[in-house]
Every structure is written in C-alpha cells, then in structure tokens.
Amino acid sequence: MRISVIGVGYVGLVSGACFAETGNNVICMDIDAQKIERLKEGEIPIYEPHLEEIVKENLKEGRLEFTSSVEEAVAHGFIVFVAVNTPQDEDGSADLRYVLTVARDIGRCIEKYRIVVIKSTVPVGTCEKVRDVIGTEIKKRGLDIPFDIASNPEFLKEGMAVDDCMKPERIIVGSENSRVEEILGELYSPFVRTGAPFIGMDLRSSEMTKYTANAMLATRISFMNQIANVCDRVGADVMKVMRGIGSDSRIGPKFLFPGVGFGGSCFPKDVRALIKTSKDFGYDFSILQQVMDVNEMQKVLFLDRIRAFYGNDLKGKKFAVWGLAFKPNTDDMREAPSVYVIDELTAEGAACYAYDPKATETAAAALKDCGPVRFGKNQYEVLEDADGLILLTEWLSFREPDFDRMKSLMKGLVIFDGRNQYNPKTLARLGFQYLCIGRPHRESAHE
Ligand SMILES: NC(=O)c1ccc[n+]([C@@H]2O[C@H](COP(=O)([O-])OP(=O)(O)OC[C@H]3O[C@@H](n4cnc5c(N)ncnc54)[C@H](O)[C@@H]3O)[C@@H](O)[C@H]2O)c1
C-alpha cells in the first residue's frame, strides 16, 4: 500500500519504518527540514533500539522516503497518518495546533480520495474536528473531494518502540464506516498474525481508549508509590509486596515498580488532558488529580531524603547522577524526574556530574538552565570525589556495577536509588549507605 506519515518523531518515524518493513511504500513528512535532510542520509535523530537498521534497510530498498513537502506526502499516500506532537497546553488540555495545521494542509492539497488516520494522542472529538477542517478547506477550493477519517492511537513504548510496533498487543481503529476498518485491517494484518486482536470501534471510543490506557498505567504507578511510602513507615519491603501482588492474575506484574515518579512525553500530559476533558464535560475526575499530585510529591520526597541525609545543607556537595532520560533505552528527556532533581540540587549549591548512556545531548538541552552540571563519558568517571550517587534511570549497565571500583572513587559511600536497583543487604555488606524507595534499612532474614 502507499502510505504517508506526517510528523516524523518517536511515533511517526517508527511507524513509517515498520510499515515500510512489511513491504509498503512509505513517505514520511516533517516540517523540520533539517531533520528530513539528516534522515535522507540515513542519520537517525532519536535513539531507539533497532530503528537505525530498519530505516537504513528500507531507505536502501526504496520503500521508505523522506520529504518536507506536505503536497508530496498527501499526493503519495492512499492512507495518510498524522503523528505530529500534541503537547500540553497551559490549561492542561492537549494543544491541538499541530494536528489542526496538518488538517488544514491536507484540505488545501488533497486531490483525490484519501483515508486520513489520526495516530497522535488526541482528546475525544478531535477526529471529528479534523474531518470538519479538511472538509472546510476543500470547500474553500470549490471542490468536492471525498475522504475518510480514522483514529488509530499508538501504544508503543519508547525504548521498545520498534518491537512494540512490529508485535503490538492490539490494534485499535476507530472509524465511521466498515470499509475504512477493513483497509486498515489489511494494512495491519502482518502485525497481528500472531493473534493480537484488531479492535474496531467508533472514533470517540478509540480516542478515549488511548487516554484510558495511559491514565490506568499512571494510576498503577502512583498507587505503588504510595504503597512504597507506607512500606517505608511500617518496615515492609515494597519489592516483596510487589512480587506478592503481581502474581495475582487479576493484578499482573507490570507497571508496579515504585520509584521517583513517572515522566516522559505521554503520561503526565495525557493524564492532565483527560482531567481537562472530563472537566469540560462537567465531570471531576478526582482520582487522576491525585495520581498527578502523588507523582509530583514522589520527587519531592526523594529530594527531601537527600537533603535530610546531609543535614539540610547541600552547599558545596558533589553528586554523581546515573541516568537522565525519563526511562532506559531512550534519549527522551521530556518531563524526566532528573530535571527536577538536578535543578533543585544545584539551586541549593550542589554540583552534579551526570552520566546517561544515550541522553547526554538531549539532557544538555533540558538542563541548560540548571546550575553546575557536567556530563561524563562513562558511569565511573562521574563518581570521582562524589559525596553521593543518585540513580534516576534504571539502565541495564547500572544493575551490576563494579562496587569496589565505585568505593575507590567516591568520597561519600552513599547511594540514593530512585529505582530500587540493588539489594539493601548486599550494599550494607559492601559498606555503602543505601537509601531507596519503600524498603527497610534493617537486616532481614529473608533477603
Ligand atoms: N512518544 C511516545 O512514546 C508516544 C507513544 C504513543 C503515542 N504518542 C503520541 O504520538 C504523537 C507524536 O508523539 P512523538 O513523541 O512522536 O512526538 P515528537 O515530538 O517526537 O514528533 C512530532 C513531530 O511532528 C512534527 N510536526 C509538527 N508539526 C508538523 C506539521 N505541521 N507538519 C509536519 N510535521 C510536523 C515535529 O517537527 C516532530 O518532528 C503525540 O500525540 C503523542 O502523544 C507518543
């Protein structure tokens, strides 16, 4: 099939490359001309495992092309996916200006029947808005060109995006007629061969499904963070509790890890957008407000622990920071807890020497307004003379570090672990003070 993807970010680039990988003829379009030029050379602007291989391979095979011309994209694709960003607006709602700009652009240059598929995460009713905007633009041109609109929310996880895209757990398609659902079913058939469900529904239910999924996952995380805070007080170990409840099939083991709070480009903005949509429709979605408040508080509590450890005086302290991206296997710094933590530490007179396996470049931009932050080339370099280590992203290379080497480099043998990566008993034996989330600091016979 001839496919176009408008908006070449984490979602658009991965989706475009995966559609090409299954034999489709794909053009990806973005207004960022510099990004497009780099992509034409096979240079990938983001870090995402396996993405580079499939982009390069499909470029070489001629199944994947890049352009900054929206006319070219709309002329090419029988199906035109819209995957532009929908950031948070000032009032918490989703800022739809990029989606609606694309809708106007499509309406201005569409020449024959197209299926326009909204892949961006958009509030309920947006697909209908997009349909109206395209229709108005066509009318302004004195033409009557048929087109259909569909909603196809994306559920990929950054850091596993290619895998998730090639082997989705389900495909959701919202549409207004069964022919569109059938065509998209055909496009997705190679992706759901192993039995993942293809679920067709109406536009509004599809839009709502995406927000519901993210809101539910964010709620699990905030819930577990509060359980961890109670564990801390009552002397229980949240990691054991997590295993205990995760084996219950009604609960399941995923998205139960407590930590320093969720970040990223989706959960915070999507939860806030759902709160706002609910409010606009006269409903107070109170649980979700709590989910966000708990998430903010989690970062504060973590910092308070660091402050308290040093008698509330961080002036002149030197911290090594392991991990900056909002989660492992990505370079995405959007709403990463590291920004808050480093900003606060440096504002109180501490210096941070940070290392992230992939996010140094994006972190340098995200942390540019903070106080003194330097970036190391490896995880050990940043430990030299550090008064403490702060772990914020659970990259694999931090899991089994060389503790003896760490001891020889650090001035203060203390680890503040925002991701519960280590065994408290082992670290105590090694001579480290270890402050983590929701686990007792006393010895236990059950370690
Ligand atoms: N990142 C994720 O993990 C993820 C997962 C699921 C859904 N989503 C949703 O998918 C959408 C895209 O997210 P993303 O992370 O890929 O965003 P992104 O910021 O990485 O990329 C968006 C791209 O759209 C381009 N763009 C903006 N306006 C444009 C226009 N008028 N014409 C052409 N290109 C334009 C930007 O230049 C940018 O390259 C968002 O709605 C997001 O909520 C994201």
Ligand as a Chemical Component Dictionary entry (heavy atoms), coordinates in Angstrom:
data_LIG
# 
_chem_comp.id                   LIG 
_chem_comp.type                 NON-POLYMER 
_chem_comp.pdbx_formal_charge   0 
_chem_comp.three_letter_code    LIG 
# 
loop_
_chem_comp_atom.comp_id 
_chem_comp_atom.atom_id 
_chem_comp_atom.alt_atom_id 
_chem_comp_atom.type_symbol 
_chem_comp_atom.charge 
_chem_comp_atom.model_Cartn_x 
_chem_comp_atom.model_Cartn_y 
_chem_comp_atom.model_Cartn_z 
_chem_comp_atom.pdbx_ordinal 
LIG N1  N1  N 0  6.466 9.147  22.197 1  
LIG C1  C1  C 0  5.693 8.149  22.589 2  
LIG O1  O1  O 0  6.123 7.230  23.290 3  
LIG C2  C2  C 0  4.259 8.092  22.166 4  
LIG C3  C3  C 0  3.540 6.886  22.310 5  
LIG C4  C4  C 0  2.208 6.841  21.910 6  
LIG C5  C5  C 0  1.594 7.979  21.406 7  
LIG N2  N2  N 1  2.305 9.146  21.294 8  
LIG C6  C6  C 0  1.636 10.316 20.729 9  
LIG O2  O2  O 0  2.029 10.423 19.361 10 
LIG C7  C7  C 0  2.160 11.802 18.983 11 
LIG C8  C8  C 0  3.565 12.089 18.498 12 
LIG O3  O3  O 0  4.459 11.888 19.580 13 
LIG P1  P1  P 0  6.036 11.877 19.371 14 
LIG O4  O4  O 0  6.626 11.535 20.673 15 
LIG O5  O5  O -1 6.350 11.061 18.164 16 
LIG O6  O6  O 0  6.273 13.410 19.039 17 
LIG P2  P2  P 0  7.633 14.108 18.571 18 
LIG O7  O7  O 0  7.645 15.452 19.203 19 
LIG O8  O8  O 0  8.779 13.181 18.771 20 
LIG O9  O9  O 0  7.443 14.277 16.985 21 
LIG C9  C9  C 0  6.460 15.072 16.407 22 
LIG C10 C10 C 0  6.952 15.517 15.047 23 
LIG O10 O10 O 0  5.901 16.210 14.362 24 
LIG C11 C11 C 0  6.493 17.249 13.607 25 
LIG N3  N3  N 0  5.490 18.246 13.223 26 
LIG C12 C12 C 0  4.902 19.201 13.996 27 
LIG N4  N4  N 0  4.052 19.917 13.247 28 
LIG C13 C13 C 0  4.098 19.423 11.999 29 
LIG C14 C14 C 0  3.434 19.756 10.785 30 
LIG N5  N5  N 0  2.555 20.753 10.721 31 
LIG N6  N6  N 0  3.738 19.038 9.682  32 
LIG C15 C15 C 0  4.617 18.034 9.732  33 
LIG N7  N7  N 0  5.280 17.676 10.837 34 
LIG C16 C16 C 0  5.011 18.360 11.980 35 
LIG C17 C17 C 0  7.575 17.788 14.522 36 
LIG O11 O11 O 0  8.524 18.540 13.780 37 
LIG C18 C18 C 0  8.131 16.486 15.107 38 
LIG O12 O12 O 0  9.208 16.001 14.341 39 
LIG C19 C19 C 0  1.752 12.603 20.216 40 
LIG O13 O13 O 0  0.383 12.894 20.137 41 
LIG C20 C20 C 0  1.997 11.631 21.372 42 
LIG O14 O14 O 0  1.207 11.897 22.477 43 
LIG C21 C21 C 0  3.619 9.211  21.652 44 
# 
loop_
_chem_comp_bond.comp_id 
_chem_comp_bond.atom_id_1 
_chem_comp_bond.atom_id_2 
_chem_comp_bond.value_order 
_chem_comp_bond.pdbx_ordinal 
LIG N1  C1  SING 1  
LIG C1  O1  DOUB 2  
LIG C1  C2  SING 3  
LIG C2  C3  SING 4  
LIG C2  C21 DOUB 5  
LIG C3  C4  DOUB 6  
LIG C4  C5  SING 7  
LIG C5  N2  DOUB 8  
LIG N2  C6  SING 9  
LIG N2  C21 SING 10 
LIG C6  O2  SING 11 
LIG C6  C20 SING 12 
LIG O2  C7  SING 13 
LIG C7  C8  SING 14 
LIG C7  C19 SING 15 
LIG C8  O3  SING 16 
LIG O3  P1  SING 17 
LIG P1  O4  DOUB 18 
LIG P1  O5  SING 19 
LIG P1  O6  SING 20 
LIG O6  P2  SING 21 
LIG P2  O7  DOUB 22 
LIG P2  O8  SING 23 
LIG P2  O9  SING 24 
LIG O9  C9  SING 25 
LIG C9  C10 SING 26 
LIG C10 O10 SING 27 
LIG C10 C18 SING 28 
LIG O10 C11 SING 29 
LIG C11 N3  SING 30 
LIG C11 C17 SING 31 
LIG N3  C12 SING 32 
LIG N3  C16 SING 33 
LIG C12 N4  DOUB 34 
LIG N4  C13 SING 35 
LIG C13 C14 SING 36 
LIG C13 C16 DOUB 37 
LIG C14 N5  SING 38 
LIG C14 N6  DOUB 39 
LIG N6  C15 SING 40 
LIG C15 N7  DOUB 41 
LIG N7  C16 SING 42 
LIG C17 O11 SING 43 
LIG C17 C18 SING 44 
LIG C18 O12 SING 45 
LIG C19 O13 SING 46 
LIG C19 C20 SING 47 
LIG C20 O14 SING 48 
# 
